[in-house]
Amino acid sequence: MLIKINTKKIIHLMIAVSFVLLASCSTSFAYNNLPWLSSFWVDDYIDLNSSQAKQLKIIIKQTRNWHRQVELPKYKQDLIKLQKTFNSEFNISDLTQQVTVAKLHWSNLLIQVKAPLIELAKTLSTKQQQELVTNIQANLADELKQYQEQTAQQLSEERLKEQLNYYKDWLGKLTKQQTQLITLANEQHINTFVLWQRYKQNRLNALQHAFNYELRNVEQFDQQMGIIITEREYFISEELAAKNQANLMAHVNLLVSLNSTLSDKQRRHVNKHFAELIETVDDLIAD
């Protein structure tokens, strides 16, 4: 998934504020207990000492408080705007604009955590650095092994199942036409797993290189870590970027096509889903 500074799991923490988790019934608990929950995730990748663990919890608590005050109100406005877009004659341009806005939220979060995470990274011992790199490398190897155990057909079928469940969650019972549209879009989806693995490996290599810099040049270390945390595009190949864009456009086209097939009941189902998400954001802001 993303930056590899102190642990991949730190990013899982930050993703807890995304729309994915906002759909969860345990959102409020997870969001408000991020500092406490962090220790369970981080332990999978690196054994922090008590001072470092305290420092990490402070970072996450401060980031969560900032996010609650600054970003969540923006999330709410975006959800409201997206709902209005859904209830109008939206087009490809409208949806791609929403994707751009969502990416900006993620960028804001990474910029916010960059400096404190770099300071925490500076406290890692050589042993901890090696432990982190080794565990991330092992995780990449495990991901690759699981991927290689499946055929292309199995991977496609698994993705289709996930897609159908996703749209059933949003729309309710799907019609035959809607199922066909989703199935066709799934067949057109470009598998980018191997390219993403290369991307992750490139970032991990950069992290290992940055740790080597730390002993020689603090300024270079800060610069390199800053790139690793906030400049994802730096590590994405042209091929991956092109295929990501193609997949995005295919997804957007599917949404436009599905919109013209929705029944009144399905539209009510979607609007109810939006209302629940907006209510969840309101609850998180108020907690």
N, C-alpha and C positions, 0 to 999 in steps of 0.2 A: 503494500500500500504506500507509504509515502516516506517522509524523512526518516533517516536512520541516524539520529544523533545519540540519544541515550538509550533508546529502545524503540523498536517498532510499536511496542504496546503503548507508548506515550501517545502516539498518533491515534490509536484506538480510543484513548481517553478523549482526545480532542474531537474525534468523530462522534462522540456521544452527544454533541450539541448539534449534530446535523439533522436533516429531515428524517433520516432512516430511524434514528433513535426516537425522534419526536412522535413516531407512530407506535411506540411501545407503551404498554400500560405501566411499566416501572420507570418511566422517564424521570419523574420528579425525584424519586429516590436516588437514581443513578446520578443525575445532574447535581444534586445538592451534596452528594457524598463522594464526589470525584477524588478529593484529596485522600480520603480513607481507602477508597477502592484501588487507588493507584498502586499501592504496595503489592497487591495480589497480581497485577499485570506485569509490573516491572520485574518482579522476582523471576519471571520466566526467562529473562534475558540478561540481567545483571544483578549482582548482589551489592546493593548500596550500603554504605555504613550509616550509622544513625544520623550523623550530621547531613549527609547527602539526601537521605530519605526525607528528613525534615525540610530541607531546601526544596526538594521536588514538590512536596505537598504544599508549600507556600506558593510556589510558582503556579501550580494547578488551581489553588484556591483563588489567587489574585486574578488569574486568567478567567476563571469561571465568573467571578464577580464583574470583571470588565465586560465579559461576553453578555452577561445578564443585562447590564445597564446600557451597553452600546449596540451590540449586534442583534440580540433577540427582538427588540422593537423593529429592526430592519427586516428580520425574518417574517414578522407578522405582516408588515406592509407588503412584502413580496408575495406571501401567501394570498393576501386579499387581492392583489393585482393579478396573480395567476388564476384565481377563481373567477375574476371578472373576465379574464381572457378566455377561459374555458366556456363561459356562458355567452360569449360573443362569437362572431365568425372569425376565429383566429386563423393565422396562416403560419407558414414556415418561419418567416422573419420574426413574428411575435415570440415563438418558442425558442428560437436560437438566442434571442435577446435575453430571455429568462435564464438560459444556461450561462451566458456571460455574467449576469448578475450573481448567480450562485457561485461561480468561480471567484468572483471578487470577495465574497464573504470568506471563503477559504483562505484567500491571499491575506486578508486583513488579520485573520487568526494567526497565521504563520508569522507575519511581521510582528505581531504582539508578543509571541513567545520566543522569538529568535534570540534576543539579547540575554534573557535569564537562562535559557537552555544552554547557550554558549558558556556562560559563567559556570553552570553546573558541570558541563563537560570538562572544564579546566580542572576540576577537582578529582577527576577519575585517575586512579593509579594506572601504571602500565599493565598490571594484572587485570584490572577491571576493563581497560580498553580492549585487551586481547580476548577477555571473556565475552564482551559485547559483540565484537566482530565474529568470533567463532560461533556464537549462538545464532546470530543473524544468518551466517553462512549455512549453518545446519538447517535453519528454517527454510531457506531458499532451496536447499537440496531436497528437503521433505516435500515441498510444494511441487518440485519438478517430478519427483518419484510418483506422487499421487496422480499427477497429470499424465505421465507416461503409462500408467496402469490402465488408462481408458483409451478406447479407440475414438477416432474422430466422430463416428456415428453416436457413440455413447455420450460424448461431450455435448454434441448437438441436441440430443434427446433430453439430457439433463437441463440444459439451458432453456429449451422449449418448455419443459415442465415448470421451471422457475418463472418464466415469462407468463405463462398461462395463470399460474397462481397469483402473480402480481396483479394482473389485470382483473382477475376475478375479485381480488380484494378491493380494488377501486371501483369496478363497474357492477359487481354482482354476477349473476349467471350470464355467461357469454353465449351469443348466437353462433350458429354455424358459420356465418359470414365473418364474424369477428375472429373466431378461432382460425379460420383460413388466412385472414390478414396477418395475424400474429405468427402463424406457422410459416408463411411466406417470408416475412421479415426475418424470422430466425434463420431460415435457409440462406438468406443474403448476408447475414452477419459474418464479419471477418474475424477469425480467431487470431487474437494478438497476444496469447499467453507467452509464447517464447520471446517476443519483442519486449513485453513487460518484464520478463525475467532478466533480460539483458539490461534493461533500464535500472532495475533494482540492484543488479550486480555492479553496474557503473557507479551508482550512488554509494554502495558499500565500499568499493575500491577508493572512492573519494574520501570517505570517512576514515579509512585506514591511513590514507595519505595525510589527512589532516592531523591525525594523532601523531604522526611522525614529525610534522611541522611544529607541533606544540613545544617540543624540546628546544627548537632552534629559533623560532620566530613567532612571537605571540600575535603580532599583527597579521601575519599570513594565516595563522590558525583561525583567527576571528573571521577573516575574509572567506576562507574556504568553508568553514562551518556555516556561515551566513548563506553561501550559495547552496549548500546541501539542504538547508532548511527551507529557504524561500524560493529558490529558482529551479523549480521542477523542470521547466522547459530545457534547461541547460543539459539535462541528461537524457532527454527524449530524442530518439533518432528521427530523421525526416520520414522514414518509412512508417514508424509507429505513429507519428503525428498525422500523416496522411490517412492511415487506416482508422485512427481514432475519429478523424473528421468524417470519413465515409460512414462509419458506424453511427455517429451522432446524427447525420443527415437521414440515414435510414430509419432511425428511431423517431425523429421528428416527423418524417413522412408518414410513419405508421400512426402516430398520434393524430395527425390531420385526417388521415383516412378513417380511423376509428371514430372520430368525432362526428362524422356524417352518418354513422350507423347507430348512434345511441338512441335508445328509447327514452321516454319521459321518466320511466322508473329508474333507469340507469343514471340519468342526469341527476335525479334526486339523490341517488346513492353517492355519486361523486361529490355533490355539494355537502352532503352530510359528512363525508370524509374530510373535506376542507374545513368545515366548521369544527370538527373534533381536533384537527391539527392546530387551528387558530386558538381554540380554548386551551390546548396543552401549552402553547407558547405563553398565553396570558398567565396561566398558573405558574410557569417557571419564572416569569418576570416578577410575579407577586410574592413568591416564596422568600 
